[in-house]
Amino acid sequence: MRAAYFKDKNIELIEKKRPELSKGEALLKVLIAGICNTDIELHKGYYGFEGTPGHEFVAIVEECPDCPELVGKRVVADINVLDANLSGGSYSGDRRHAPNRTVIGIVNHDGAFAEYLKVPAENLYVVGDNVADDTAVFAEPLAAGLEVSQQIHITGNMRVMVLGDGKLGILTALALKLYNPNVLLIGKHADKLAIAAAQGVATHCIESADELSGLASKLGKYDLVVEATGSEDGLSYAIDFVRPEGTVVAKTTSHKPTSLNLAKVVVDEISIVGSRCGDIGLALSTLEQGLIDVSGLIEAEYDFDEFVSAFEHACRKGSKKVLVRM
């Protein structure tokens, strides 16, 4: 089978054997995959990654000896894979933080930038017939956006801000809009802010990050600020916007180090919450009900033969979602 292979900041399209299944696993034929900022960070050296990345995908179940009823079904997947000794219902904790877990396309588990991959059947979610492939492929990043609502009790009268108008920032703002009618999204790209504005999210466009310090004094303080800038400086900016005893949720994963004014965090008693993956089932249900329209986030679609060009496109500053179809 064909697969993309990342090593030493290079990308190759290689031929490799199809995955061999172990107990409880399914062989998936990938239909479409999305290129994520995390994939770009992996290419730059995050996690010291080497292998086949890709964790946003829709696939068809081709083989599943232990759950034959899944064969032929269109699926998405939770990307956090339990150690074999903990799978099959023996682990009751949060699989996202299970010991010795692997992560599809990120940590010790080949990903979806390939014709086939294997995934435990217990990680799979069947996609409804009313959801197109290029919508369902957003289940994983939308789950990450929705995760904030599962970590923080959000009420309708809170002042909520999302900082950063990248793909994750927009999805997070749209997700939080389901819980709070007054979400404000701040970013530097009018065309991308318009995607959120069309679905009822308030927006504010800036020309550069240098404006943020002055903007904080003009807009006042917020109860909840979600940092989704993709920048190592984003968390510092987010702290400027949050009220004393407020909460900052950190979404950015960068290969660069971050510095913080911890004195302000301590004196103002600010809570900082890390936020990563979310509930794929919740995201898929949201898409199936049509509560969020992701179509405006798609910038381009490439065939897998053009993967290198697709990745270069995704790396362009300000690009929206780039999809790769097998």
N, C-alpha and C positions, 0 to 999 in steps of 0.2 A: 504494500500500500504506500501511497505518497504521504509525506508528513513534512511540516516545517521544523527545522532544527536550529535552536539558538545556541551559540557558543562564542565566547570572547567578543561579544558585540557584533557578531556576524550572523547572517541568516542563510541557511541552505534549504533547498527542497530535496529531500532524500527519499529513497525507497527503503522500507523496513517491513518486517513481518507483522501480520495482524496480531493484536494482543491475544494471548492464550488465557482463557477464563479459569478462575478459581471458584470455589464454592460460593454461591450467592451472588455472583457477578453476571452482568449483562454485556453483550457486545453491541455497541451502538454504531450505526452508520450515520455520520454527521451530514446534516442537510445544509446548515448555515451556522456561521460563527461570527461573533463580534470582536473587534479589536478594542481592548480596554486600556486605559492609562496605566494600569498595573502591568500589562504586557510590555508597554513601552519602558516602564521602570525596570522590568526584568531584563530587557535587552540592554539597558544601561549598566546593569550590574547588581540590581537589588536582589538580595538573597543569594548572590553568587550563582545565579540560575544557569543551568545547562540542560537542554532537552527540548521537548515539544510543549509549548505553552498553549493557552486558549482555555478559558473557563466560562465564556458566555456562548451558549450553543443550543440548537435544537437538533434532535437526532431521531432516527427510527431504530427501534429495538430489533436487531437481526437475530440474536440468539439469547436465550435466557433459560437454561435448563431447570433452574429451581423455581422460576415463575413464568411458565410458558404462556400464561394469559397476557403477558406484556408484549410478546412477539408481534411485530407489525404496528405497535403503538408509537405515536409521536410523543417525545418526552423532552423535558428539561431536567436538570439535576442540581441537588445540593452539592456544592463543590468540596465539602469537608468530609473526608473518608475516614471512618473509624479503623483503628488497628484490627486485624482479623480476630484477635483474641477478645475484642470488645463488641464485635458486630453480632447481628442476630437477636437483638433485644437484650443482651446481657449488660449493656451500659445504659444507665438511666440519666446521666448528666447531659450537658449541652455538648453536642458533637463538635461544635465550632471550637471548643477548647479542650477536647479529649486528649489525653496523653498519647504521644506517638501517632497522632493523626497525620494523614497526608492531605494535600489540597490539590484538586485537579488543575493541572496546568501551571501550578505555582510551586508546590513543595512535594518532591518525590513521587509525582504521579503524572504521567503523560497526559497532555491536554487535547483540546479539540481542533487544533490546527493540523488536522490529519483526516484521512478518509474514515478511519475507525478509531474508537477508543473503548476502553472497558470501564464500567462504573458499577458499584454495588447496586443491586436491584432496589434495596431499601432507600437509596438516595434519589430514586426517580419519581417524577411527577408527570402524569399523563396530561397532555395539552388538549384542551377542548377544541372541537371542530370549528368553532366560530373565531378562533384566534389564528391569524396567519403566521407563517414562520418568521417573517421580519418584524412581527410584534412580540411573539413568544421569546425571541432571542434576548429581549430586554428583561426577562424575568429575574435573572441574577442581579444586574445592577439596580433594578427597581426594588428588589428585596433589600439591598443595602441602603437605599434611600428610605424605605419604610421602617427600617430597623430603629431609626431615631424615635419613632412613635411608640415602639415597644420598650424602649429603654427609659424614656422620659414621659411623665404624665403631662400631656399637653391639653390645656383647656382653651376654650374659645376666646377668652379675654387676655391671653398672654401676648406679649410682644415677641414675635418670632422672626429671626433673620437667618437667611442662608447666604453665606459669603462665597462667591465663586459661581460663574455661569458656564462651567464645563458640563459635560454630560451628566456626571453624578450630581453636581449642584442643581441642575434643572430638575432631574428626577426627584431629588430630595425635596425641593420646593413644591413640586406637584404632589408628592406624597403627603407632605405636612399640611398642604391646603385642604386635604380631606378631613383634618382635625382642627384646623384653625383658619378662619377666613381672611386673616390679615397678614399672611406671610409676606415678608419683603425679601426679594432676591437682588443682590448687588453683583454686578459684573462689568466687564469692559467691552462687551460685544452686543450692540443693539439688536442684531439679527437673532442672536441666540436668546437674549432676554425676551424677545417678541414671542418665542415659542411658549414660554411660561405665561407671559401676559395674556396670550390668546385663551388660556385656560384659567384666568382669574387671579393670577399671582401678581401682586404689586412688584414693580421693578425700579431699579435706579441704576443708571449707566454712568460709569466713571471712565476717564481717559487713561488713568494710570493708578497704580497702587499708592502713589504718593498722596493722592487725594483722601485716602481713607482716614488718616489721623484727624484732619479737619472735619471730615464728614461725621465722625463720631460725636463731636460736640454739637453739631447741627441737628442730628437725628435723635439724640438722646440715647438712653440706655435700654437694652433689651433683656427680657427674662431668659431667653434661649437664643444662642447664636451657634449655628452649625457651620463649621469651617470646612469648605470643600474646594479650596482654591487650587489644589495641586502644587502649591508652593511651600517651600520650607519656612517661609515668613508668614504664612497664613494664620497660624495659631496666635502669633503676637498681635496681628491686626484684630482677630476675633475677640481677644481679651479686652481690647479697647472699647468694644461696643457693648459688653455685657455689664449688667448692674451688679452692685455688691450682692453676694449670696445667689447670683445667677449661675447659669450653666453654659459652658462651652462644650459642644460635641465636636470631636476631632475626627475627620474623615480622610485627610490626606495621608498617603503613604509615599514617602520620597526617599530616594537613596542618599539625599543630602541631609546633614544634621540640622536640627532646629534649636534655636536659642529662645528662651522665654524670660520675661521679667517676673521672676517668682515672687518678688516682694509684693507686687500688685495682687498676684493670685492669693497670697497668704493674708495680706491686710484686708482685701475685699472679700475674703472667704469664697472665692470663686471655685465652683466644681468643674473639673475637666473630665469628660467622659470619652473614652475611646469607643469608636463605633466601626464595625467591620461588616461582615456578611449578615444577611437577614433571612427571613422565613420565605422560602421559595413558594410554598403553597399560598401564602398570603399575597405575594406579588402576582402569581398566576391568576388567583381569584380576582384581583383588582383589574387585571387586563381582560379577563373573560367578561367582567361586568361593564367594561368600557368606561371605567371611572377615570382613566388617564389615557390620553392619546400620545403615543410615542413616535408617531410617523414623522413629525417635524424634526426629530433628532437624527434622522438618517441622512447622511450626506452623500454616500456613494456605496456601490456594491460591485465587487470584483469576483471573477472566477478564481478558483484556487491556484490555477497556473500562474496567475498574476499576483501571488501573495506578496512578493517583495514590493511591488508597486503599491499594493494596498496598504502595507505597513508604512511605507514612506509617506503615503497620503495621510494616514492616521497620525503620524508624527508632526504634521504641519501645525504650527501654533494656531489655536482657535478652531481646529477642525471638529466637526461633529462626529457621529458614529459612522464608522466604516465597517461594512459587512463583507464577509467572504463566503461565497456559495460554492459548495462542492459539486 
